[in-house]
Amino acid sequence: MTTSPQQLQNLTIQGFTPPLSLSDFKLIAFDMDSTLINIECVDEIADAAGRKAEVSAITEAAMRGEILDYKESLRQRVQLLQGVTVAQMQQVLNERLQLNPGAAELVKACKAAGLKILLVSGGFTFFTDAVRDSLAIDWTRSNVLEIQHGELTGRMVDQDWGDICDGEEKRKMLLQTCASMGISSSQAIAMGDGANDLPMMQVAGLSVAYHAKPAVRAQAMVAINEGGLDRLLEVLV
């Protein structure tokens, strides 16, 4: 199969000549919010608290890379979620969260080619667990919201690996997963949309930006600017 520039409309490629073989890779790591799924979960939870505009503004600045301390930006946003109930979060999960177009198809193709699937998210286990189960994802890493009496406390729970899954933790998790599989990070694909995805994208053999912020598109080897996640299969055969 050959891939001409005409077939790659609105799909930017830099640093290599397609096509590559999907079977050359052993792992694909996905960001979740606005990559595998259609929403930023923290913003939608904030909507239930009547604070969506305030939280969304922080999220957008963090994803553009304008906030250097991602952990602090997330703590600020989570604090604004205090009082949101588990039932309201379940409503976000049931009514607002959807897989992005092509997500299931890309994951299926990767699994068929023998790749393992990693989900690394600055979001929350309440949602990553559901996405993991839906797509039969092998490993996940994300943050735990503290819940007391059925409501969010505005805090997160420290885990055995650390406090918050930020960009550096995403990078570390990708490298640790590669080590546990006995593969090089050059055999991994990393896919995301925001500034906190850049650390893992920079150590992967193939970096993919999906409907991403300008700084991420500029640094990615493949940038999918229109269409679904499965457009990656246009350069991986």
Secondary structure as the mmCIF struct_conf table of DSSP 4:
data_model
#
loop_
_struct_conf.conf_type_id
_struct_conf.id
_struct_conf.beg_label_comp_id
_struct_conf.beg_label_asym_id
_struct_conf.beg_label_seq_id
_struct_conf.end_label_comp_id
_struct_conf.end_label_asym_id
_struct_conf.end_label_seq_id
HELX_RH_3T_P HELX_RH_3T_P1 PRO A 5 LEU A 8
TURN_TY1_P TURN_TY1_P1 GLN A 9 ASN A 10
STRN STRN1 LEU A 11 ILE A 13
BEND BEND1 GLY A 15 PHE A 16
BEND BEND2 PRO A 18 PRO A 18
HELX_LH_PP_P HELX_LH_PP_P1 PRO A 19 PRO A 19
STRN STRN2 LEU A 20 LEU A 20
HELX_LH_PP_P HELX_LH_PP_P2 SER A 21 SER A 21
HELX_RH_3T_P HELX_RH_3T_P2 LEU A 22 ASP A 24
STRN STRN3 LEU A 27 PHE A 30
TURN_TY1_P TURN_TY1_P2 MET A 32 MET A 32
STRN STRN4 ASP A 33 ASP A 33
TURN_TY1_P TURN_TY1_P3 SER A 34 LEU A 36
STRN STRN5 ILE A 37 ILE A 37
BEND BEND3 ASN A 38 ILE A 39
HELX_RH_AL_P HELX_RH_AL_P1 CYS A 41 ALA A 48
TURN_TY1_P TURN_TY1_P4 ALA A 49 GLY A 50
HELX_RH_AL_P HELX_RH_AL_P2 LYS A 52 ARG A 64
TURN_TY1_P TURN_TY1_P5 GLY A 65 GLY A 65
BEND BEND4 LEU A 68 LEU A 68
HELX_RH_AL_P HELX_RH_AL_P3 TYR A 70 GLN A 79
TURN_TY1_P TURN_TY1_P6 LEU A 80 GLY A 83
STRN STRN6 THR A 85 THR A 85
HELX_RH_AL_P HELX_RH_AL_P4 VAL A 86 GLU A 95
TURN_TY1_P TURN_TY1_P7 ARG A 96 ARG A 96
STRN STRN7 LEU A 99 LEU A 99
HELX_LH_PP_P HELX_LH_PP_P3 ASN A 100 ASN A 100
TURN_TY1_P TURN_TY1_P8 PRO A 101 GLY A 102
HELX_RH_AL_P HELX_RH_AL_P5 ALA A 103 ALA A 112
TURN_TY1_P TURN_TY1_P9 ALA A 113 GLY A 114
STRN STRN8 LYS A 116 PHE A 124
HELX_RH_AL_P HELX_RH_AL_P6 THR A 125 LEU A 135
TURN_TY1_P TURN_TY1_P10 ALA A 136 ALA A 136
BEND BEND5 ASP A 138 ASP A 138
STRN STRN9 TRP A 139 GLN A 148
TURN_TY1_P TURN_TY1_P11 HIS A 149 GLY A 150
STRN STRN10 GLU A 151 VAL A 157
STRN STRN11 GLN A 159 GLN A 159
TURN_TY1_P TURN_TY1_P12 ASP A 160 TRP A 161
STRN STRN12 GLY A 162 GLY A 162
BEND BEND6 ASP A 163 ASP A 163
HELX_RH_AL_P HELX_RH_AL_P7 GLY A 167 MET A 181
TURN_TY1_P TURN_TY1_P13 GLY A 182 GLY A 182
HELX_RH_3T_P HELX_RH_3T_P3 SER A 185 GLN A 187
STRN STRN13 ALA A 188 GLY A 192
BEND BEND7 ASP A 193 GLY A 194
HELX_RH_3T_P HELX_RH_3T_P4 ALA A 195 ASP A 197
HELX_RH_AL_P HELX_RH_AL_P8 LEU A 198 VAL A 203
BEND BEND8 ALA A 204 GLY A 205
STRN STRN14 LEU A 206 TYR A 210
BEND BEND9 HIS A 211 HIS A 211
HELX_RH_AL_P HELX_RH_AL_P9 PRO A 214 GLN A 219
BEND BEND10 MET A 221 MET A 221
STRN STRN15 VAL A 222 ILE A 224
BEND BEND11 GLU A 226 GLY A 227
HELX_RH_3T_P HELX_RH_3T_P5 LEU A 229 GLU A 234
TURN_TY1_P TURN_TY1_P14 VAL A 235 VAL A 235
STRN STRN16 LEU A 236 LEU A 236
#
